[in-house]
Amino acid sequence: MPTTAWSVTPSGPLHGDVHVRGSKNAVTKHMVAALLGDGPSQIRNVPEVGDVVITRDMLRSLGVDVEHDEQQGVITVGRDANVLAEVPLSFTGLNRIPILLLGPLLHLAGEAFVPLLGGDPIGRRPVDFHIEALAALGAEIEHRDDGIVARATRLRGARLELPYPSVGATETVLLTAALAEGRTVLRNAATEPEVIELALFLQRMGARIVLSPGRKWTIDGVDRLQGAEVTLEGDRNEAFSYLVAGLVTGGHVRVHGCRQDRLVTALTTLRGMGAQFDITNDYVLATAPEGLRPAAVQTDTHPGFMTDWQTPLMVLFTQAQGMSVLHETVYEDRLVYVPALQQMGAEIELFSTCLGGESCRFHDTNAVHSAVVKGVSGLRGAQVEVPDVRAGFSSVIAAAIADSPSRIGGIRHLVRGYHRPAEQFADLGLSITPAD
Protein backbone atom coordinates (compact mmCIF):
# COMPACT_ATOMS: atom_id res chain seq x y z
CA MET A 1 0.00 0.00 0.00
CA PRO A 2 1.46 3.41 -0.96
CA THR A 3 2.69 5.66 1.82
CA THR A 4 0.12 8.35 2.65
CA ALA A 5 2.04 10.33 5.28
CA TRP A 6 5.61 11.14 6.26
CA SER A 7 7.21 11.80 9.60
CA VAL A 8 9.79 14.55 9.05
CA THR A 9 12.44 15.12 11.70
CA PRO A 10 14.55 18.31 11.45
CA SER A 11 18.08 17.26 10.59
CA GLY A 12 19.98 20.54 10.19
CA PRO A 13 21.15 22.16 6.95
CA LEU A 14 20.60 20.14 3.78
CA HIS A 15 23.73 19.31 1.82
CA GLY A 16 24.32 17.44 -1.39
CA ASP A 17 23.17 17.03 -4.96
CA VAL A 18 19.72 16.80 -6.49
CA HIS A 19 19.12 15.58 -10.02
CA VAL A 20 15.86 16.68 -11.61
CA ARG A 21 14.33 15.00 -14.61
CA GLY A 22 11.96 16.34 -17.24
CA SER A 23 9.02 18.51 -16.35
CA LYS A 24 5.85 16.89 -15.05
CA ASN A 25 3.93 19.61 -16.86
CA ALA A 26 5.64 18.74 -20.16
CA VAL A 27 5.90 14.96 -20.29
CA THR A 28 2.18 14.19 -20.09
CA LYS A 29 1.44 16.66 -22.90
CA HIS A 30 4.15 15.05 -25.04
CA MET A 31 2.53 11.66 -24.45
CA VAL A 32 -0.76 13.04 -25.78
CA ALA A 33 0.98 14.62 -28.78
CA ALA A 34 2.60 11.27 -29.61
CA LEU A 35 -0.90 9.92 -30.36
CA LEU A 36 -0.97 12.07 -33.48
CA GLY A 37 2.05 10.41 -35.11
CA ASP A 38 1.76 7.63 -37.67
CA GLY A 39 4.82 5.98 -36.15
CA PRO A 40 6.15 5.51 -32.62
CA SER A 41 7.56 8.40 -30.61
CA GLN A 42 10.14 8.16 -27.84
CA ILE A 43 10.27 10.56 -24.88
CA ARG A 44 13.38 10.54 -22.67
CA ASN A 45 14.31 12.04 -19.30
CA VAL A 46 10.86 11.15 -18.01
CA PRO A 47 10.38 11.69 -14.26
CA GLU A 48 8.96 9.06 -11.94
CA VAL A 49 5.82 10.93 -10.94
CA GLY A 50 2.25 9.87 -10.41
CA ASP A 51 0.83 11.94 -13.27
CA VAL A 52 2.98 10.04 -15.78
CA VAL A 53 1.60 6.70 -14.56
CA ILE A 54 -1.98 8.02 -14.72
CA THR A 55 -1.49 9.30 -18.28
CA ARG A 56 0.26 6.09 -19.36
CA ASP A 57 -2.61 3.97 -18.08
CA MET A 58 -5.13 6.35 -19.66
CA LEU A 59 -3.51 5.95 -23.09
CA ARG A 60 -3.34 2.18 -22.68
CA SER A 61 -7.06 2.15 -21.91
CA LEU A 62 -7.60 3.69 -25.36
CA GLY A 63 -5.70 0.85 -27.03
CA VAL A 64 -2.44 2.79 -27.38
CA ASP A 65 0.82 0.88 -27.02
CA VAL A 66 2.89 2.59 -24.29
CA GLU A 67 6.24 1.15 -23.22
CA HIS A 68 7.50 2.67 -19.98
CA ASP A 69 11.00 2.13 -18.59
CA GLU A 70 10.63 3.92 -15.27
CA GLN A 71 14.20 3.36 -14.14
CA GLN A 72 15.75 4.79 -17.31
CA GLY A 73 13.05 7.42 -17.75
CA VAL A 74 12.02 6.45 -21.28
CA ILE A 75 8.50 6.24 -22.71
CA THR A 76 7.68 4.98 -26.20
CA VAL A 77 4.20 5.67 -27.55
CA GLY A 78 2.80 3.95 -30.63
CA ARG A 79 -0.72 3.33 -31.86
CA ASP A 80 -2.59 1.08 -34.21
CA ALA A 81 -5.05 2.38 -36.74
CA ASN A 82 -7.94 1.90 -34.34
CA VAL A 83 -7.95 3.98 -31.18
CA LEU A 84 -10.83 3.85 -28.75
CA ALA A 85 -12.66 7.15 -28.48
CA GLU A 86 -13.80 6.95 -24.86
CA VAL A 87 -11.65 7.58 -21.81
CA PRO A 88 -12.99 5.27 -19.07
CA LEU A 89 -14.84 6.78 -16.13
CA SER A 90 -12.25 5.21 -13.82
CA PHE A 91 -9.99 8.17 -14.72
CA THR A 92 -12.52 10.70 -13.43
CA GLY A 93 -10.93 13.38 -11.29
CA LEU A 94 -7.36 12.05 -11.46
CA ASN A 95 -5.72 14.82 -13.50
CA ARG A 96 -6.41 17.32 -16.29
CA ILE A 97 -5.05 15.33 -19.23
CA PRO A 98 -8.46 14.09 -20.52
CA ILE A 99 -9.43 17.55 -21.80
CA LEU A 100 -6.25 17.60 -23.93
CA LEU A 101 -7.25 14.28 -25.50
CA LEU A 102 -10.41 15.67 -27.10
CA GLY A 103 -8.72 17.20 -30.14
CA PRO A 104 -6.42 14.24 -30.93
CA LEU A 105 -9.27 11.74 -30.50
CA LEU A 106 -11.48 13.77 -32.82
CA HIS A 107 -8.76 13.51 -35.48
CA LEU A 108 -8.31 9.79 -34.94
CA ALA A 109 -11.87 8.64 -34.32
CA GLY A 110 -14.22 11.50 -35.22
CA GLU A 111 -15.68 11.49 -31.72
CA ALA A 112 -14.51 11.46 -28.12
CA PHE A 113 -15.67 11.20 -24.55
CA VAL A 114 -13.63 12.33 -21.58
CA PRO A 115 -14.68 12.19 -17.91
CA LEU A 116 -14.73 15.02 -15.42
CA LEU A 117 -11.29 16.47 -14.71
CA GLY A 118 -9.19 16.49 -11.56
CA GLY A 119 -6.02 18.25 -10.48
CA ASP A 120 -5.03 20.44 -7.58
CA PRO A 121 -7.72 22.56 -5.84
CA ILE A 122 -5.91 25.82 -6.52
CA GLY A 123 -8.71 27.77 -8.13
CA ARG A 124 -10.93 27.72 -11.16
CA ARG A 125 -9.31 26.18 -14.17
CA PRO A 126 -12.43 26.05 -16.32
CA VAL A 127 -12.59 24.01 -19.48
CA ASP A 128 -14.49 26.84 -21.17
CA PHE A 129 -11.39 28.10 -22.99
CA HIS A 130 -10.68 24.58 -24.28
CA ILE A 131 -14.28 23.96 -25.33
CA GLU A 132 -14.72 27.32 -27.06
CA ALA A 133 -11.51 26.75 -29.02
CA LEU A 134 -12.55 23.26 -30.09
CA ALA A 135 -15.99 24.54 -31.13
CA ALA A 136 -14.36 27.28 -33.22
CA LEU A 137 -12.29 24.57 -34.94
CA GLY A 138 -15.47 22.69 -35.87
CA ALA A 139 -16.21 20.36 -32.96
CA GLU A 140 -19.71 19.74 -31.64
CA ILE A 141 -19.60 19.66 -27.85
CA GLU A 142 -22.08 18.09 -25.44
CA HIS A 143 -21.75 18.44 -21.68
CA ARG A 144 -22.91 15.47 -19.61
CA ASP A 145 -23.05 14.93 -15.87
CA ASP A 146 -20.14 12.51 -16.09
CA GLY A 147 -18.00 14.28 -18.68
CA ILE A 148 -17.77 15.83 -22.15
CA VAL A 149 -18.71 14.37 -25.55
CA ALA A 150 -17.22 15.82 -28.74
CA ARG A 151 -17.86 15.02 -32.41
CA ALA A 152 -16.42 16.32 -35.66
CA THR A 153 -16.36 15.21 -39.29
CA ARG A 154 -13.47 17.56 -40.12
CA LEU A 155 -11.69 20.10 -38.00
CA ARG A 156 -10.75 23.34 -39.71
CA GLY A 157 -8.48 26.23 -38.82
CA ALA A 158 -9.85 29.33 -37.16
CA ARG A 159 -8.84 32.69 -35.72
CA LEU A 160 -8.93 32.55 -31.93
CA GLU A 161 -8.09 34.83 -29.02
CA LEU A 162 -7.94 33.59 -25.46
CA PRO A 163 -9.45 35.77 -22.70
CA TYR A 164 -6.40 34.85 -20.61
CA PRO A 165 -3.12 33.22 -21.72
CA SER A 166 -4.09 29.79 -20.41
CA VAL A 167 -1.41 27.13 -20.71
CA GLY A 168 -3.90 24.30 -21.04
CA ALA A 169 -6.06 26.01 -23.65
CA THR A 170 -2.99 26.93 -25.69
CA GLU A 171 -1.90 23.29 -25.61
CA THR A 172 -5.37 22.18 -26.72
CA VAL A 173 -5.18 24.47 -29.74
CA LEU A 174 -1.67 23.32 -30.68
CA LEU A 175 -2.64 19.64 -30.39
CA THR A 176 -5.83 20.12 -32.39
CA ALA A 177 -4.81 22.65 -35.04
CA ALA A 178 -1.71 20.66 -36.06
CA LEU A 179 -3.88 18.29 -38.14
CA ALA A 180 -6.80 20.65 -38.83
CA GLU A 181 -7.53 21.81 -42.35
CA GLY A 182 -6.13 25.27 -43.06
CA ARG A 183 -4.58 27.91 -40.84
CA THR A 184 -5.22 28.58 -37.17
CA VAL A 185 -4.13 31.83 -35.56
CA LEU A 186 -4.18 31.93 -31.77
CA ARG A 187 -3.70 35.27 -29.98
CA ASN A 188 -3.09 36.02 -26.30
CA ALA A 189 -1.64 32.55 -25.99
CA ALA A 190 0.62 31.08 -23.33
CA THR A 191 4.35 31.02 -24.03
CA GLU A 192 5.62 29.07 -21.00
CA PRO A 193 8.76 26.98 -21.64
CA GLU A 194 6.69 23.79 -21.41
CA VAL A 195 4.35 25.08 -24.13
CA ILE A 196 7.33 25.96 -26.34
CA GLU A 197 8.71 22.48 -25.68
CA LEU A 198 5.42 20.90 -26.82
CA ALA A 199 5.38 23.04 -29.98
CA LEU A 200 8.95 22.01 -30.80
CA PHE A 201 8.02 18.36 -30.37
CA LEU A 202 5.06 18.78 -32.72
CA GLN A 203 7.42 20.46 -35.20
CA ARG A 204 9.68 17.39 -35.04
CA MET A 205 6.61 15.34 -35.86
CA GLY A 206 6.02 17.49 -38.96
CA ALA A 207 3.69 20.22 -37.68
CA ARG A 208 3.92 23.74 -39.11
CA ILE A 209 3.91 26.04 -36.09
CA VAL A 210 5.22 29.59 -35.73
CA LEU A 211 5.42 31.74 -32.60
CA SER A 212 5.29 35.48 -33.29
CA PRO A 213 5.77 38.48 -30.98
CA GLY A 214 2.72 39.44 -28.96
CA ARG A 215 1.76 35.92 -27.82
CA LYS A 216 0.59 34.83 -31.28
CA TRP A 217 0.78 31.24 -32.50
CA THR A 218 0.19 30.40 -36.17
CA ILE A 219 -0.47 26.76 -37.04
CA ASP A 220 -0.88 25.56 -40.63
CA GLY A 221 -2.53 22.17 -40.56
CA VAL A 222 -0.84 19.22 -42.26
CA ASP A 223 -2.26 15.92 -43.51
CA ARG A 224 -0.15 13.67 -41.29
CA LEU A 225 2.44 13.66 -38.53
CA GLN A 226 5.17 11.11 -37.97
CA GLY A 227 6.75 9.83 -34.79
CA ALA A 228 9.65 11.72 -33.23
CA GLU A 229 12.20 11.52 -30.44
CA VAL A 230 12.82 14.06 -27.71
CA THR A 231 14.76 14.49 -24.48
CA LEU A 232 12.79 16.64 -22.06
CA GLU A 233 14.26 19.68 -20.39
CA GLY A 234 14.61 19.63 -16.60
CA ASP A 235 11.67 20.58 -14.40
CA ARG A 236 12.03 24.23 -13.40
CA ASN A 237 9.43 23.89 -10.63
CA GLU A 238 11.34 21.08 -9.00
CA ALA A 239 14.71 22.80 -9.45
CA PHE A 240 13.49 25.99 -7.75
CA SER A 241 11.93 24.00 -4.92
CA TYR A 242 15.22 22.32 -4.04
CA LEU A 243 17.15 25.60 -4.36
CA VAL A 244 14.78 27.06 -1.78
CA ALA A 245 15.14 23.96 0.42
CA GLY A 246 18.87 24.63 0.57
CA LEU A 247 18.35 28.31 1.38
CA VAL A 248 15.68 27.71 4.01
CA THR A 249 17.84 25.25 5.93
CA GLY A 250 21.08 27.20 5.50
CA GLY A 251 22.61 24.37 3.52
CA HIS A 252 24.33 23.78 0.18
CA VAL A 253 22.11 22.02 -2.36
CA ARG A 254 23.46 21.68 -5.89
CA VAL A 255 20.61 21.25 -8.36
CA HIS A 256 21.49 19.38 -11.56
CA GLY A 257 19.47 18.87 -14.71
CA CYS A 258 17.74 22.24 -15.16
CA ARG A 259 19.23 24.90 -17.41
CA GLN A 260 19.86 28.34 -15.99
CA ASP A 261 17.72 30.04 -18.65
CA ARG A 262 14.60 28.29 -17.32
CA LEU A 263 15.18 29.84 -13.90
CA VAL A 264 16.05 33.45 -14.79
CA THR A 265 13.10 35.12 -13.04
CA ALA A 266 13.38 32.83 -10.04
CA LEU A 267 17.11 33.44 -9.61
CA THR A 268 16.64 37.20 -9.95
CA THR A 269 14.01 37.10 -7.20
CA LEU A 270 16.25 35.07 -4.89
CA ARG A 271 19.19 37.39 -5.55
CA GLY A 272 17.03 40.33 -4.48
CA MET A 273 16.49 38.49 -1.20
CA GLY A 274 20.23 38.16 -0.60
CA ALA A 275 21.00 34.83 -2.27
CA GLN A 276 24.38 34.23 -3.85
CA PHE A 277 24.90 31.72 -6.64
CA ASP A 278 27.38 29.23 -7.97
CA ILE A 279 26.20 28.45 -11.50
CA THR A 280 27.98 26.05 -13.83
CA ASN A 281 27.03 24.01 -16.87
CA ASP A 282 26.30 21.13 -14.47
CA TYR A 283 24.43 22.66 -11.54
CA VAL A 284 22.98 25.69 -9.76
CA LEU A 285 23.73 26.35 -6.07
CA ALA A 286 22.11 29.09 -3.99
CA THR A 287 23.35 30.22 -0.56
CA ALA A 288 22.66 33.21 1.68
CA PRO A 289 25.71 33.63 3.93
CA GLU A 290 24.63 37.13 4.98
CA GLY A 291 21.00 36.21 5.64
CA LEU A 292 17.76 36.75 3.75
CA ARG A 293 15.98 40.03 3.03
CA PRO A 294 12.22 40.40 2.53
CA ALA A 295 10.66 40.89 -0.88
CA ALA A 296 7.43 41.79 -2.66
CA VAL A 297 6.65 39.24 -5.38
CA GLN A 298 3.79 39.02 -7.86
CA THR A 299 3.12 35.82 -9.77
CA ASP A 300 2.32 36.03 -13.45
CA THR A 301 2.34 34.15 -16.71
CA HIS A 302 5.73 33.54 -18.35
CA PRO A 303 8.18 35.29 -18.27
CA GLY A 304 6.88 36.45 -14.89
CA PHE A 305 7.40 34.71 -11.56
CA MET A 306 5.47 31.47 -12.02
CA THR A 307 2.67 30.55 -9.67
CA ASP A 308 4.16 27.12 -8.84
CA TRP A 309 7.24 28.83 -7.42
CA GLN A 310 5.36 30.80 -4.79
CA THR A 311 4.63 27.87 -2.43
CA PRO A 312 8.28 27.19 -1.47
CA LEU A 313 8.92 30.94 -1.64
CA MET A 314 6.35 31.46 1.11
CA VAL A 315 8.42 29.27 3.45
CA LEU A 316 11.53 31.24 2.50
CA PHE A 317 9.68 34.45 3.40
CA THR A 318 9.23 33.15 6.95
CA GLN A 319 13.02 33.09 7.34
CA ALA A 320 13.69 36.57 5.88
CA GLN A 321 14.39 39.56 8.10
CA GLY A 322 11.26 41.69 7.78
CA MET A 323 7.86 41.75 6.07
CA SER A 324 7.38 40.11 2.68
CA VAL A 325 4.40 40.35 0.32
CA LEU A 326 3.05 37.80 -2.15
CA HIS A 327 0.43 38.70 -4.76
CA GLU A 328 -1.00 35.70 -6.65
CA THR A 329 -2.52 36.62 -10.03
CA VAL A 330 -2.85 33.26 -11.78
CA TYR A 331 -5.06 31.07 -9.54
CA GLU A 332 -7.43 32.63 -7.04
CA ASP A 333 -7.27 29.72 -4.57
CA ARG A 334 -3.54 29.07 -4.77
CA LEU A 335 -3.08 30.03 -1.08
CA VAL A 336 -5.11 27.08 0.25
CA TYR A 337 -1.86 25.64 1.64
CA VAL A 338 -1.20 28.60 3.96
CA PRO A 339 -3.25 27.29 6.95
CA ALA A 340 -0.86 24.33 7.18
CA LEU A 341 2.10 26.72 7.44
CA GLN A 342 0.23 28.86 9.97
CA GLN A 343 -0.36 25.73 12.01
CA MET A 344 3.42 25.27 12.05
CA GLY A 345 3.92 28.79 13.41
CA ALA A 346 4.34 30.81 10.23
CA GLU A 347 3.14 34.40 10.70
CA ILE A 348 1.14 34.89 7.50
CA GLU A 349 -1.85 37.18 7.03
CA LEU A 350 -4.09 36.71 4.00
CA PHE A 351 -5.99 39.36 2.04
CA SER A 352 -8.55 39.48 -0.76
CA THR A 353 -7.10 42.80 -2.00
CA CYS A 354 -4.27 43.11 -4.50
CA LEU A 355 -0.92 43.66 -2.79
CA GLY A 356 2.58 43.95 -4.16
CA GLY A 357 1.80 45.13 -7.65
CA GLU A 358 -0.85 46.27 -10.09
CA SER A 359 -4.44 45.18 -9.63
CA CYS A 360 -5.11 41.78 -11.17
CA ARG A 361 -8.20 40.04 -12.54
CA PHE A 362 -9.19 39.04 -8.99
CA HIS A 363 -9.28 42.61 -7.65
CA ASP A 364 -13.08 42.86 -7.63
CA THR A 365 -13.70 39.36 -6.25
CA ASN A 366 -13.62 37.81 -2.81
CA ALA A 367 -10.67 35.63 -3.76
CA VAL A 368 -8.02 35.52 -1.04
CA HIS A 369 -4.96 35.93 -3.22
CA SER A 370 -2.45 38.10 -1.36
CA ALA A 371 -0.31 37.41 1.69
CA VAL A 372 1.89 39.36 4.07
CA VAL A 373 4.55 37.26 5.78
CA LYS A 374 6.46 38.25 8.91
CA GLY A 375 9.93 36.86 9.35
CA VAL A 376 11.93 35.51 11.05
CA SER A 377 9.39 32.97 12.26
CA GLY A 378 10.33 30.09 14.50
CA LEU A 379 8.43 27.12 13.09
CA ARG A 380 7.16 24.21 15.18
CA GLY A 381 6.40 20.62 14.43
CA ALA A 382 2.77 19.82 13.68
CA GLN A 383 0.40 17.39 12.04
CA VAL A 384 -0.71 18.83 8.73
CA GLU A 385 -2.56 17.66 5.64
CA VAL A 386 -1.41 19.06 2.30
CA PRO A 387 -3.96 19.88 -0.42
CA ASP A 388 -1.83 19.87 -3.58
CA VAL A 389 1.52 19.06 -5.21
CA ARG A 390 3.41 22.26 -4.46
CA ALA A 391 1.92 22.61 -0.97
CA GLY A 392 3.35 19.20 -0.16
CA PHE A 393 6.88 20.36 -0.84
CA SER A 394 6.46 23.60 1.12
CA SER A 395 5.22 21.66 4.14
CA VAL A 396 8.22 19.33 4.03
CA ILE A 397 10.78 22.14 3.92
CA ALA A 398 8.92 23.96 6.69
CA ALA A 399 9.09 20.76 8.73
CA ALA A 400 12.83 20.58 8.00
CA ILE A 401 13.41 23.77 10.04
CA ALA A 402 10.79 23.20 12.74
CA ASP A 403 11.64 22.70 16.41
CA SER A 404 10.32 19.14 16.51
CA PRO A 405 9.13 16.34 14.19
CA SER A 406 6.07 16.84 11.96
CA ARG A 407 3.58 14.47 10.40
CA ILE A 408 2.83 15.46 6.79
CA GLY A 409 -0.31 13.84 5.38
CA GLY A 410 -1.47 13.83 1.78
CA ILE A 411 1.93 12.73 0.48
CA ARG A 412 0.21 11.29 -2.60
CA HIS A 413 0.05 14.86 -3.89
CA LEU A 414 3.80 15.31 -3.54
CA VAL A 415 4.72 12.08 -5.33
CA ARG A 416 2.30 12.99 -8.14
CA GLY A 417 4.55 15.86 -9.13
CA TYR A 418 8.12 15.33 -7.85
CA HIS A 419 10.70 12.78 -8.98
CA ARG A 420 11.60 10.40 -6.11
CA PRO A 421 11.17 13.07 -3.40
CA ALA A 422 11.79 10.79 -0.41
CA GLU A 423 15.02 9.51 -1.96
CA GLN A 424 16.15 13.01 -2.95
CA PHE A 425 15.50 14.44 0.53
CA ALA A 426 17.22 11.49 2.18
CA ASP A 427 20.31 12.06 0.00
CA LEU A 428 20.35 15.66 1.27
CA GLY A 429 20.30 14.48 4.88
CA LEU A 430 16.67 15.05 5.85
CA SER A 431 15.16 12.38 8.10
CA ILE A 432 11.91 11.13 6.53
CA THR A 433 10.09 7.94 7.52
CA PRO A 434 6.63 6.58 6.63
CA ALA A 435 4.05 7.64 9.21
CA ASP A 436 1.20 5.28 8.30
Secondary structure, DSSP 8 states (H G I E B T S, - for coil): ----EEEEE--SS-EEEEE--B-HHHHHHHHHHHTTBSS-EEEES----HHHHHHHHHHHHTT-EEEEETTTTEEEEE--S----B--GGGTTS-SHHHHHHHHHHHHHSEEEEE------SS---SHHHHHHHHHTT-EEEEETTEEEEE-S--B--EEE-SS--HHHHHHHHHHHTTSBSEEEEES----HHHHHHHHHHHHTT-EEEEETTTEEEEE--S-B---EEE--B-HHHHHHHHHHHHHHT-EEEEESS-GGGSHHHHHHHHHTT-EEEE-SSEEEEE-TT-----EEEB-STTSB-GGGHHHHHHHHTTSSEEEEEE--S-TTGGGGHHHHHHTT-EEEEESS--SSS--TTTTS----EEEEEES------EEE--SHHHHHHHHHHHHTSSS-EEEE-HHHHHHHSSSHHHHHHHHT-EEEE--
